[in-house]
Each structure stands twice: as C-alpha cells, then as structure tokens.
Amino acid sequence: MARCSFDNHVQEIIGPLIIGATIVMLHPRGTVELNYLAKIMRNKQVTYMHSVPSLLRNFFTFLKQNHYLHFIKYLRSLCTIGEPCSIKLVNLILTDPTQHFIFWNWYGITETTVACTFYPVNVKVDTDSIPIGRPLPNYRQLLLDNFLQSVIINQKGELFIGGVGVFASYLERDDLTERAVLEVDGEIFYRTGDIVRIMPSGLLHCDGRKDFQIKLHGQRIELGEIERSLLNITSISACVVMKWNNDHLVAYVQSSHINEEQLRQHCQSRLPPHM
C-alpha cells in the first residue's frame, strides 16, 4: 500500500516474508482505484491491510455504498497509521456486525522506524477519542514539559520516544540531529513534537502538535514553508495556509490581484508534490 519511499513499505515487504505470508503487489495506482482494490481484497483473500486513515475512509465508504463489504470477509487485521484516527472513521469501519477483524491504531514516526505504539480499537469503549495506545516491546516513552520535566497523569507534555528503533542521525546534518534528540541516562530519545497525555489506564492520547507541522495523507507538511513560498510573490502582502476537512490545504492570501492558476504554478515549481 505504501510507496517505496515510505518506511511503512519496509514493514509491508519484510513483515509478511518473516512469517511466511504471501505479499500482494498492487499496480502503480492501485490504492486510488477503489474498485480494483476491492476486487484484489476478494480475489486474493487478503487477511492483512495497512494504510492511512484518509485512504481507509474512502475505501470503506466505497465498499458500503456499493454493498461490497463481503469483499473483505477474509480480513483479520486492519492497521492504520500516519494520521489521527477519528471516531467517525472507527464508526464507519467497525459498526457492521459482519466484520470480524481487529482494527489497530498505530502511532509512529520515520525517525523511530514505522510504528512505536499500538492500540486495538474498541468501538464500544472508545466513544470520545482514539488512543495511540502503549509502546511496542523494546520502546520507551517520556512525556516532558517545556522544562524537560516529567508530566503527571492527564497532563499534556511532548512525547519523546526511545528504544531499538530510534534512528542514528540525519545524513550529514548533525545540526538537525542534535535538535531532534535528547539523551537521558545514556539513552537516546527522539523529540516527536507531538503533544500527548497519559491516562490512568496507561494509554497515550495525542492532542496535536507543538509546532505548525501537520500530516496529510500520511505525509508531513510544514504550513510555514508553503506560506513563505507564496509570500515570495510580490503581489501578495499576507498569507495563511491551513488544513481543511482532513483532505485539503487551503491558502488565504491578501493581494491587489489574485490569479489562482499563477499561484498553483508558483507552488508546483518550488514545493514537493504533496505540498
């Protein structure tokens, strides 16, 4: 499901091979051609699927609208990662009584190698928000305030991840690496930038970002980078970029004259495709 440039691609390839499972490879646009994807799930009797919430929302909406839910009757484990998992998505996926798979909400960052926390979603219990769960084996978490002191139960703090999956460094960018990690008692922890609180049950809940970074379709986006690019256009005096409806980026610009196509071409020539 993931492109080869994503760390999830490694897990999707190596994971099944480790346990002797069969890998089903999709054609290049297989994740957006929902009818094709549904038929693959049925014809190949797929038991495990892993994707971002935005794609799962589109896929399960398609299955329900076309009465294709029986196409995924072989599914045993469904995992999502890369974006916040909403109650609306859980209700869409788990309210059909014919479905018997486990729905996992994972949390992870590339710098900690795919996933570092996990949670099996329970539609009867999780009615307000979906936790990101507990650390996987051989991972540790710290929740620290602005003074790098541990927070208490139900208090918000920045999440730091330590353990076997933490990256070594950014290639030839020691300055970035130094800002991204914290050493505690000889162990390296990655500074995620995510604001998290721990519940009395020990479950972690994610409450947003410390900065203006967002995720769209599982990809990191710095809103400030888009704003700076637009402000390089001489006719624009002010600009604000924000996420809208979980699927789109919207830019509000102040200008004496606005040419939408010119703005698009300007951004396409200076920013990565997903931005």
C-alpha positions as protocol buffer text, in pm:
chain_id: "A"
residue {
  index: 1
  type: MET
  ca { x: 0 y: 0 z: 0 }
}
residue {
  index: 2
  type: ALA
  ca { x: 284 y: 242 z: 83 }
}
residue {
  index: 3
  type: ARG
  ca { x: 524 y: 386 z: -173 }
}
residue {
  index: 4
  type: CYS
  ca { x: 882 y: 262 z: -161 }
}
residue {
  index: 5
  type: SER
  ca { x: 997 y: 599 z: -21 }
}
residue {
  index: 6
  type: PHE
  ca { x: 793 y: 544 z: 297 }
}
residue {
  index: 7
  type: ASP
  ca { x: 924 y: 348 z: 595 }
}
residue {
  index: 8
  type: ASN
  ca { x: 593 y: 156 z: 605 }
}
residue {
  index: 9
  type: HIS
  ca { x: 693 y: -2 z: 274 }
}
residue {
  index: 10
  type: VAL
  ca { x: 976 y: -185 z: 453 }
}
residue {
  index: 11
  type: GLN
  ca { x: 733 y: -327 z: 710 }
}
residue {
  index: 12
  type: GLU
  ca { x: 485 y: -430 z: 441 }
}
residue {
  index: 13
  type: ILE
  ca { x: 752 y: -621 z: 248 }
}
residue {
  index: 14
  type: ILE
  ca { x: 971 y: -768 z: 521 }
}
residue {
  index: 15
  type: GLY
  ca { x: 693 y: -835 z: 775 }
}
residue {
  index: 16
  type: PRO
  ca { x: 498 y: -1090 z: 567 }
}
residue {
  index: 17
  type: LEU
  ca { x: 819 y: -1260 z: 449 }
}
residue {
  index: 18
  type: ILE
  ca { x: 936 y: -1309 z: 809 }
}
residue {
  index: 19
  type: ILE
  ca { x: 623 y: -1510 z: 893 }
}
residue {
  index: 20
  type: GLY
  ca { x: 594 y: -1688 z: 558 }
}
residue {
  index: 21
  type: ALA
  ca { x: 293 y: -1494 z: 429 }
}
residue {
  index: 22
  type: THR
  ca { x: 217 y: -1401 z: 68 }
}
residue {
  index: 23
  type: ILE
  ca { x: 256 y: -1040 z: -46 }
}
residue {
  index: 24
  type: VAL
  ca { x: 1 y: -897 z: -289 }
}
residue {
  index: 25
  type: MET
  ca { x: 154 y: -620 z: -501 }
}
residue {
  index: 26
  type: LEU
  ca { x: -81 y: -356 z: -643 }
}
residue {
  index: 27
  type: HIS
  ca { x: -32 y: -179 z: -974 }
}
residue {
  index: 28
  type: PRO
  ca { x: 101 y: 182 z: -950 }
}
residue {
  index: 29
  type: ARG
  ca { x: -241 y: 345 z: -896 }
}
residue {
  index: 30
  type: GLY
  ca { x: -396 y: 54 z: -712 }
}
residue {
  index: 31
  type: THR
  ca { x: -457 y: 246 z: -390 }
}
residue {
  index: 32
  type: VAL
  ca { x: -677 y: 508 z: -557 }
}
residue {
  index: 33
  type: GLU
  ca { x: -872 y: 279 z: -791 }
}
residue {
  index: 34
  type: LEU
  ca { x: -1113 y: 158 z: -525 }
}
residue {
  index: 35
  type: ASN
  ca { x: -1300 y: -93 z: -741 }
}
residue {
  index: 36
  type: TYR
  ca { x: -971 y: -259 z: -833 }
}
residue {
  index: 37
  type: LEU
  ca { x: -859 y: -260 z: -469 }
}
residue {
  index: 38
  type: ALA
  ca { x: -1187 y: -417 z: -354 }
}
residue {
  index: 39
  type: LYS
  ca { x: -1157 y: -696 z: -611 }
}
residue {
  index: 40
  type: ILE
  ca { x: -797 y: -761 z: -504 }
}
residue {
  index: 41
  type: MET
  ca { x: -915 y: -797 z: -144 }
}
residue {
  index: 42
  type: ARG
  ca { x: -1173 y: -1054 z: -254 }
}
residue {
  index: 43
  type: ASN
  ca { x: -985 y: -1246 z: -521 }
}
residue {
  index: 44
  type: LYS
  ca { x: -656 y: -1271 z: -329 }
}
residue {
  index: 45
  type: GLN
  ca { x: -834 y: -1339 z: 3 }
}
residue {
  index: 46
  type: VAL
  ca { x: -635 y: -1065 z: 175 }
}
residue {
  index: 47
  type: THR
  ca { x: -609 y: -1113 z: 554 }
}
residue {
  index: 48
  type: TYR
  ca { x: -397 y: -809 z: 647 }
}
residue {
  index: 49
  type: MET
  ca { x: -422 y: -448 z: 530 }
}
residue {
  index: 50
  type: HIS
  ca { x: -228 y: -141 z: 641 }
}
residue {
  index: 51
  type: SER
  ca { x: -299 y: 217 z: 530 }
}
residue {
  index: 52
  type: VAL
  ca { x: -352 y: 578 z: 635 }
}
residue {
  index: 53
  type: PRO
  ca { x: -694 y: 687 z: 771 }
}
residue {
  index: 54
  type: SER
  ca { x: -780 y: 906 z: 471 }
}
residue {
  index: 55
  type: LEU
  ca { x: -748 y: 614 z: 229 }
}
residue {
  index: 56
  type: LEU
  ca { x: -938 y: 380 z: 461 }
}
residue {
  index: 57
  type: ARG
  ca { x: -1221 y: 632 z: 487 }
}
residue {
  index: 58
  type: ASN
  ca { x: -1253 y: 649 z: 108 }
}
residue {
  index: 59
  type: PHE
  ca { x: -1224 y: 272 z: 70 }
}
residue {
  index: 60
  type: PHE
  ca { x: -1482 y: 175 z: 332 }
}
residue {
  index: 61
  type: THR
  ca { x: -1722 y: 444 z: 210 }
}
residue {
  index: 62
  type: PHE
  ca { x: -1691 y: 291 z: -137 }
}
residue {
  index: 63
  type: LEU
  ca { x: -1748 y: -61 z: -1 }
}
residue {
  index: 64
  type: LYS
  ca { x: -2063 y: 42 z: 184 }
}
residue {
  index: 65
  type: GLN
  ca { x: -2209 y: 248 z: -99 }
}
residue {
  index: 66
  type: ASN
  ca { x: -2163 y: -40 z: -344 }
}
residue {
  index: 67
  type: HIS
  ca { x: -2259 y: -317 z: -98 }
}
residue {
  index: 68
  type: TYR
  ca { x: -1911 y: -469 z: -131 }
}
residue {
  index: 69
  type: LEU
  ca { x: -1837 y: -532 z: 238 }
}
residue {
  index: 70
  type: HIS
  ca { x: -1835 y: -906 z: 171 }
}
residue {
  index: 71
  type: PHE
  ca { x: -1527 y: -846 z: -47 }
}
residue {
  index: 72
  type: ILE
  ca { x: -1319 y: -811 z: 272 }
}
residue {
  index: 73
  type: LYS
  ca { x: -1460 y: -1114 z: 455 }
}
residue {
  index: 74
  type: TYR
  ca { x: -1113 y: -1272 z: 477 }
}
residue {
  index: 75
  type: LEU
  ca { x: -963 y: -969 z: 654 }
}
residue {
  index: 76
  type: ARG
  ca { x: -829 y: -1048 z: 1004 }
}
residue {
  index: 77
  type: SER
  ca { x: -619 y: -744 z: 1087 }
}
residue {
  index: 78
  type: LEU
  ca { x: -659 y: -384 z: 969 }
}
residue {
  index: 79
  type: CYS
  ca { x: -395 y: -129 z: 1071 }
}
residue {
  index: 80
  type: THR
  ca { x: -387 y: 246 z: 1033 }
}
residue {
  index: 81
  type: ILE
  ca { x: -102 y: 492 z: 1091 }
}
residue {
  index: 82
  type: GLY
  ca { x: 23 y: 827 z: 964 }
}
residue {
  index: 83
  type: GLU
  ca { x: -273 y: 1048 z: 1058 }
}
residue {
  index: 84
  type: PRO
  ca { x: -509 y: 1084 z: 1357 }
}
residue {
  index: 85
  type: CYS
  ca { x: -771 y: 810 z: 1373 }
}
residue {
  index: 86
  type: SER
  ca { x: -1114 y: 967 z: 1429 }
}
residue {
  index: 87
  type: ILE
  ca { x: -1429 y: 834 z: 1596 }
}
residue {
  index: 88
  type: LYS
  ca { x: -1609 y: 892 z: 1266 }
}
residue {
  index: 89
  type: LEU
  ca { x: -1366 y: 659 z: 1087 }
}
residue {
  index: 90
  type: VAL
  ca { x: -1399 y: 394 z: 1359 }
}
residue {
  index: 91
  type: ASN
  ca { x: -1779 y: 403 z: 1333 }
}
residue {
  index: 92
  type: LEU
  ca { x: -1755 y: 374 z: 955 }
}
residue {
  index: 93
  type: ILE
  ca { x: -1531 y: 69 z: 974 }
}
residue {
  index: 94
  type: LEU
  ca { x: -1647 y: -122 z: 1281 }
}
residue {
  index: 95
  type: THR
  ca { x: -2024 y: -77 z: 1306 }
}
residue {
  index: 96
  type: ASP
  ca { x: -2105 y: -352 z: 1055 }
}
residue {
  index: 97
  type: PRO
  ca { x: -2183 y: -674 z: 1250 }
}
residue {
  index: 98
  type: THR
  ca { x: -2047 y: -896 z: 971 }
}
residue {
  index: 99
  type: GLN
  ca { x: -1690 y: -770 z: 1019 }
}
residue {
  index: 100
  type: HIS
  ca { x: -1468 y: -978 z: 1248 }
}
residue {
  index: 101
  type: PHE
  ca { x: -1120 y: -829 z: 1201 }
}
residue {
  index: 102
  type: ILE
  ca { x: -915 y: -640 z: 1463 }
}
residue {
  index: 103
  type: PHE
  ca { x: -869 y: -270 z: 1388 }
}
residue {
  index: 104
  type: TRP
  ca { x: -532 y: -139 z: 1513 }
}
residue {
  index: 105
  type: ASN
  ca { x: -444 y: 227 z: 1559 }
}
residue {
  index: 106
  type: TRP
  ca { x: -67 y: 266 z: 1535 }
}
residue {
  index: 107
  type: TYR
  ca { x: 150 y: 567 z: 1602 }
}
residue {
  index: 108
  type: GLY
  ca { x: 497 y: 616 z: 1466 }
}
residue {
  index: 109
  type: ILE
  ca { x: 747 y: 847 z: 1304 }
}
residue {
  index: 110
  type: THR
  ca { x: 1007 y: 769 z: 1040 }
}
residue {
  index: 111
  type: GLU
  ca { x: 1279 y: 852 z: 1292 }
}
residue {
  index: 112
  type: THR
  ca { x: 1156 y: 573 z: 1522 }
}
residue {
  index: 113
  type: THR
  ca { x: 1112 y: 315 z: 1242 }
}
residue {
  index: 114
  type: VAL
  ca { x: 749 y: 265 z: 1131 }
}
residue {
  index: 115
  type: ALA
  ca { x: 542 y: 220 z: 1449 }
}
residue {
  index: 116
  type: CYS
  ca { x: 632 y: 263 z: 1815 }
}
residue {
  index: 117
  type: THR
  ca { x: 290 y: 248 z: 1989 }
}
residue {
  index: 118
  type: PHE
  ca { x: -21 y: 39 z: 1921 }
}
residue {
  index: 119
  type: TYR
  ca { x: -385 y: 16 z: 2026 }
}
residue {
  index: 120
  type: PRO
  ca { x: -662 y: -232 z: 1934 }
}
residue {
  index: 121
  type: VAL
  ca { x: -968 y: -11 z: 1877 }
}
residue {
  index: 122
  type: ASN
  ca { x: -1287 y: -99 z: 2066 }
}
residue {
  index: 123
  type: VAL
  ca { x: -1596 y: 71 z: 1921 }
}
residue {
  index: 124
  type: LYS
  ca { x: -1792 y: 11 z: 2243 }
}
residue {
  index: 125
  type: VAL
  ca { x: -1531 y: 170 z: 2470 }
}
residue {
  index: 126
  type: ASP
  ca { x: -1374 y: 440 z: 2250 }
}
residue {
  index: 127
  type: THR
  ca { x: -1655 y: 693 z: 2217 }
}
residue {
  index: 128
  type: ASP
  ca { x: -1470 y: 1025 z: 2262 }
}
residue {
  index: 129
  type: SER
  ca { x: -1124 y: 982 z: 2109 }
}
residue {
  index: 130
  type: ILE
  ca { x: -898 y: 704 z: 1991 }
}
residue {
  index: 131
  type: PRO
  ca { x: -579 y: 646 z: 2195 }
}
residue {
  index: 132
  type: ILE
  ca { x: -245 y: 581 z: 2029 }
}
residue {
  index: 133
  type: GLY
  ca { x: -203 y: 310 z: 2290 }
}
residue {
  index: 134
  type: ARG
  ca { x: 111 y: 181 z: 2456 }
}
residue {
  index: 135
  type: PRO
  ca { x: 472 y: 143 z: 2339 }
}
residue {
  index: 136
  type: LEU
  ca { x: 566 y: -167 z: 2143 }
}
residue {
  index: 137
  type: PRO
  ca { x: 818 y: -403 z: 2307 }
}
residue {
  index: 138
  type: ASN
  ca { x: 1169 y: -256 z: 2330 }
}
residue {
  index: 139
  type: TYR
  ca { x: 1038 y: 101 z: 2303 }
}
residue {
  index: 140
  type: ARG
  ca { x: 1010 y: 359 z: 2582 }
}
residue {
  index: 141
  type: GLN
  ca { x: 817 y: 683 z: 2605 }
}
residue {
  index: 142
  type: LEU
  ca { x: 874 y: 1002 z: 2804 }
}
residue {
  index: 143
  type: LEU
  ca { x: 621 y: 1284 z: 2841 }
}
residue {
  index: 144
  type: LEU
  ca { x: 806 y: 1604 z: 2926 }
}
residue {
  index: 145
  type: ASP
  ca { x: 702 y: 1967 z: 2980 }
}
residue {
  index: 146
  type: ASN
  ca { x: 880 y: 2275 z: 2845 }
}
residue {
  index: 147
  type: PHE
  ca { x: 1142 y: 2239 z: 3120 }
}
residue {
  index: 148
  type: LEU
  ca { x: 1206 y: 1872 z: 3029 }
}
residue {
  index: 149
  type: GLN
  ca { x: 1039 y: 1754 z: 3349 }
}
residue {
  index: 150
  type: SER
  ca { x: 805 y: 1454 z: 3354 }
}
residue {
  index: 151
  type: VAL
  ca { x: 433 y: 1537 z: 3348 }
}
residue {
  index: 152
  type: ILE
  ca { x: 169 y: 1373 z: 3566 }
}
residue {
  index: 153
  type: ILE
  ca { x: -139 y: 1171 z: 3471 }
}
residue {
  index: 154
  type: ASN
  ca { x: -375 y: 1365 z: 3239 }
}
residue {
  index: 155
  type: GLN
  ca { x: -125 y: 1650 z: 3198 }
}
residue {
  index: 156
  type: LYS
  ca { x: -12 y: 1732 z: 2845 }
}
residue {
  index: 157
  type: GLY
  ca { x: 353 y: 1702 z: 2750 }
}
residue {
  index: 158
  type: GLU
  ca { x: 575 y: 1649 z: 2449 }
}
residue {
  index: 159
  type: LEU
  ca { x: 628 y: 1284 z: 2357 }
}
residue {
  index: 160
  type: PHE
  ca { x: 986 y: 1154 z: 2343 }
}
residue {
  index: 161
  type: ILE
  ca { x: 1046 y: 804 z: 2205 }
}
residue {
  index: 162
  type: GLY
  ca { x: 1342 y: 582 z: 2293 }
}
residue {
  index: 163
  type: GLY
  ca { x: 1432 y: 224 z: 2215 }
}
residue {
  index: 164
  type: VAL
  ca { x: 1570 y: -4 z: 1948 }
}
residue {
  index: 165
  type: GLY
  ca { x: 1402 y: 172 z: 1656 }
}
residue {
  index: 166
  type: VAL
  ca { x: 1532 y: 524 z: 1712 }
}
residue {
  index: 167
  type: PHE
  ca { x: 1729 y: 650 z: 1413 }
}
residue {
  index: 168
  type: ALA
  ca { x: 2105 y: 704 z: 1417 }
}
residue {
  index: 169
  type: SER
  ca { x: 2111 y: 1053 z: 1262 }
}
residue {
  index: 170
  type: TYR
  ca { x: 2006 y: 1266 z: 967 }
}
residue {
  index: 171
  type: LEU
  ca { x: 2251 y: 1210 z: 683 }
}
residue {
  index: 172
  type: GLU
  ca { x: 2524 y: 1473 z: 700 }
}
residue {
  index: 173
  type: ARG
  ca { x: 2301 y: 1702 z: 913 }
}
residue {
  index: 174
  type: ASP
  ca { x: 2443 y: 1680 z: 1263 }
}
residue {
  index: 175
  type: ASP
  ca { x: 2283 y: 2017 z: 1344 }
}
residue {
  index: 176
  type: LEU
  ca { x: 1933 y: 1879 z: 1281 }
}
residue {
  index: 177
  type: THR
  ca { x: 2010 y: 1557 z: 1467 }
}
residue {
  index: 178
  type: GLU
  ca { x: 2126 y: 1748 z: 1775 }
}
residue {
  index: 179
  type: ARG
  ca { x: 1798 y: 1943 z: 1790 }
}
residue {
  index: 180
  type: ALA
  ca { x: 1585 y: 1631 z: 1735 }
}
residue {
  index: 181
  type: VAL
  ca { x: 1718 y: 1404 z: 2010 }
}
residue {
  index: 182
  type: LEU
  ca { x: 1756 y: 1410 z: 2386 }
}
residue {
  index: 183
  type: GLU
  ca { x: 1995 y: 1192 z: 2587 }
}
residue {
  index: 184
  type: VAL
  ca { x: 1858 y: 1061 z: 2918 }
}
residue {
  index: 185
  type: ASP
  ca { x: 2074 y: 831 z: 3133 }
}
residue {
  index: 186
  type: GLY
  ca { x: 2280 y: 733 z: 2830 }
}
residue {
  index: 187
  type: GLU
  ca { x: 1976 y: 650 z: 2615 }
}
residue {
  index: 188
  type: ILE
  ca { x: 1875 y: 850 z: 2307 }
}
residue {
  index: 189
  type: PHE
  ca { x: 1514 y: 971 z: 2281 }
}
residue {
  index: 190
  type: TYR
  ca { x: 1361 y: 1127 z: 1970 }
}
residue {
  index: 191
  type: ARG
  ca { x: 1172 y: 1453 z: 2019 }
}
residue {
  index: 192
  type: THR
  ca { x: 846 y: 1393 z: 1827 }
}
residue {
  index: 193
  type: GLY
  ca { x: 692 y: 1741 z: 1859 }
}
residue {
  index: 194
  type: ASP
  ca { x: 357 y: 1576 z: 1936 }
}
residue {
  index: 195
  type: ILE
  ca { x: 160 y: 1685 z: 2243 }
}
residue {
  index: 196
  type: VAL
  ca { x: 41 y: 1376 z: 2432 }
}
residue {
  index: 197
  type: ARG
  ca { x: -119 y: 1294 z: 2768 }
}
residue {
  index: 198
  type: ILE
  ca { x: -119 y: 965 z: 2955 }
}
residue {
  index: 199
  type: MET
  ca { x: -441 y: 834 z: 3107 }
}
residue {
  index: 200
  type: PRO
  ca { x: -475 y: 649 z: 3440 }
}
residue {
  index: 201
  type: SER
  ca { x: -507 y: 330 z: 3232 }
}
residue {
  index: 202
  type: GLY
  ca { x: -159 y: 390 z: 3089 }
}
residue {
  index: 203
  type: LEU
  ca { x: -293 y: 464 z: 2740 }
}
residue {
  index: 204
  type: LEU
  ca { x: -150 y: 757 z: 2545 }
}
residue {
  index: 205
  type: HIS
  ca { x: -373 y: 1015 z: 2377 }
}
residue {
  index: 206
  type: CYS
  ca { x: -234 y: 1252 z: 2113 }
}
residue {
  index: 207
  type: ASP
  ca { x: -360 y: 1613 z: 2140 }
}
residue {
  index: 208
  type: GLY
  ca { x: -192 y: 1783 z: 1845 }
}
residue {
  index: 209
  type: ARG
  ca { x: 144 y: 1935 z: 1758 }
}
residue {
  index: 210
  type: LYS
  ca { x: 386 y: 2163 z: 1938 }
}
residue {
  index: 211
  type: ASP
  ca { x: 462 y: 2336 z: 1607 }
}
residue {
  index: 212
  type: PHE
  ca { x: 270 y: 2403 z: 1286 }
}
residue {
  index: 213
  type: GLN
  ca { x: 354 y: 2073 z: 1120 }
}
residue {
  index: 214
  type: ILE
  ca { x: 56 y: 1869 z: 1000 }
}
residue {
  index: 215
  type: LYS
  ca { x: 6 y: 1538 z: 822 }
}
residue {
  index: 216
  type: LEU
  ca { x: -199 y: 1499 z: 506 }
}
residue {
  index: 217
  type: HIS
  ca { x: -239 y: 1151 z: 354 }
}
residue {
  index: 218
  type: GLY
  ca { x: 40 y: 1035 z: 585 }
}
residue {
  index: 219
  type: GLN
  ca { x: 294 y: 1294 z: 465 }
}
residue {
  index: 220
  type: ARG
  ca { x: 450 y: 1564 z: 681 }
}
residue {
  index: 221
  type: ILE
  ca { x: 372 y: 1918 z: 574 }
}
residue {
  index: 222
  type: GLU
  ca { x: 516 y: 2240 z: 715 }
}
residue {
  index: 223
  type: LEU
  ca { x: 248 y: 2505 z: 666 }
}
residue {
  index: 224
  type: GLY
  ca { x: 503 y: 2780 z: 719 }
}
residue {
  index: 225
  type: GLU
  ca { x: 707 y: 2657 z: 424 }
}
residue {
  index: 226
  type: ILE
  ca { x: 406 y: 2693 z: 192 }
}
residue {
  index: 227
  type: GLU
  ca { x: 329 y: 3038 z: 333 }
}
residue {
  index: 228
  type: ARG
  ca { x: 687 y: 3154 z: 278 }
}
residue {
  index: 229
  type: SER
  ca { x: 675 y: 3029 z: -80 }
}
residue {
  index: 230
  type: LEU
  ca { x: 355 y: 3223 z: -152 }
}
residue {
  index: 231
  type: LEU
  ca { x: 487 y: 3538 z: 14 }
}
residue {
  index: 232
  type: ASN
  ca { x: 773 y: 3539 z: -236 }
}
residue {
  index: 233
  type: ILE
  ca { x: 515 y: 3651 z: -493 }
}
residue {
  index: 234
  type: THR
  ca { x: 548 y: 4030 z: -490 }
}
residue {
  index: 235
  type: SER
  ca { x: 174 y: 4095 z: -523 }
}
residue {
  index: 236
  type: ILE
  ca { x: 91 y: 3901 z: -203 }
}
residue {
  index: 237
  type: SER
  ca { x: 119 y: 4100 z: 120 }
}
residue {
  index: 238
  type: ALA
  ca { x: -15 y: 3839 z: 366 }
}
residue {
  index: 239
  type: CYS
  ca { x: -85 y: 3466 z: 359 }
}
residue {
  index: 240
  type: VAL
  ca { x: -222 y: 3194 z: 587 }
}
residue {
  index: 241
  type: VAL
  ca { x: -228 y: 2822 z: 497 }
}
residue {
  index: 242
  type: MET
  ca { x: -440 y: 2573 z: 690 }
}
residue {
  index: 243
  type: LYS
  ca { x: -568 y: 2216 z: 673 }
}
residue {
  index: 244
  type: TRP
  ca { x: -932 y: 2183 z: 571 }
}
residue {
  index: 245
  type: ASN
  ca { x: -1161 y: 1883 z: 616 }
}
residue {
  index: 246
  type: ASN
  ca { x: -864 y: 1643 z: 662 }
}
residue {
  index: 247
  type: ASP
  ca { x: -820 y: 1618 z: 285 }
}
residue {
  index: 248
  type: HIS
  ca { x: -714 y: 1958 z: 154 }
}
residue {
  index: 249
  type: LEU
  ca { x: -482 y: 2251 z: 212 }
}
residue {
  index: 250
  type: VAL
  ca { x: -636 y: 2597 z: 179 }
}
residue {
  index: 251
  type: ALA
  ca { x: -436 y: 2917 z: 132 }
}
residue {
  index: 252
  type: TYR
  ca { x: -583 y: 3256 z: 219 }
}
residue {
  index: 253
  type: VAL
  ca { x: -389 y: 3538 z: 52 }
}
residue {
  index: 254
  type: GLN
  ca { x: -411 y: 3916 z: 62 }
}
residue {
  index: 255
  type: SER
  ca { x: -325 y: 4064 z: -276 }
}
residue {
  index: 256
  type: SER
  ca { x: -409 y: 4350 z: -508 }
}
residue {
  index: 257
  type: HIS
  ca { x: -492 y: 4094 z: -775 }
}
residue {
  index: 258
  type: ILE
  ca { x: -515 y: 3715 z: -749 }
}
residue {
  index: 259
  type: ASN
  ca { x: -458 y: 3466 z: -1028 }
}
residue {
  index: 260
  type: GLU
  ca { x: -529 y: 3118 z: -890 }
}
residue {
  index: 261
  type: GLU
  ca { x: -352 y: 2938 z: -1173 }
}
residue {
  index: 262
  type: GLN
  ca { x: -43 y: 3154 z: -1123 }
}
residue {
  index: 263
  type: LEU
  ca { x: -40 y: 3066 z: -752 }
}
residue {
  index: 264
  type: ARG
  ca { x: -64 y: 2694 z: -831 }
}
residue {
  index: 265
  type: GLN
  ca { x: 218 y: 2709 z: -1085 }
}
residue {
  index: 266
  type: HIS
  ca { x: 436 y: 2906 z: -844 }
}
residue {
  index: 267
  type: CYS
  ca { x: 389 y: 2646 z: -567 }
}
residue {
  index: 268
  type: GLN
  ca { x: 432 y: 2349 z: -802 }
}
residue {
  index: 269
  type: SER
  ca { x: 767 y: 2483 z: -920 }
}
residue {
  index: 270
  type: ARG
  ca { x: 901 y: 2536 z: -567 }
}
residue {
  index: 271
  type: LEU
  ca { x: 740 y: 2278 z: -337 }
}
residue {
  index: 272
  type: PRO
  ca { x: 722 y: 1896 z: -324 }
}
residue {
  index: 273
  type: PRO
  ca { x: 413 y: 1745 z: -496 }
}
residue {
  index: 274
  type: HIS
  ca { x: 235 y: 1658 z: -169 }
}
residue {
  index: 275
  type: MET
  ca { x: 256 y: 2022 z: -57 }
}
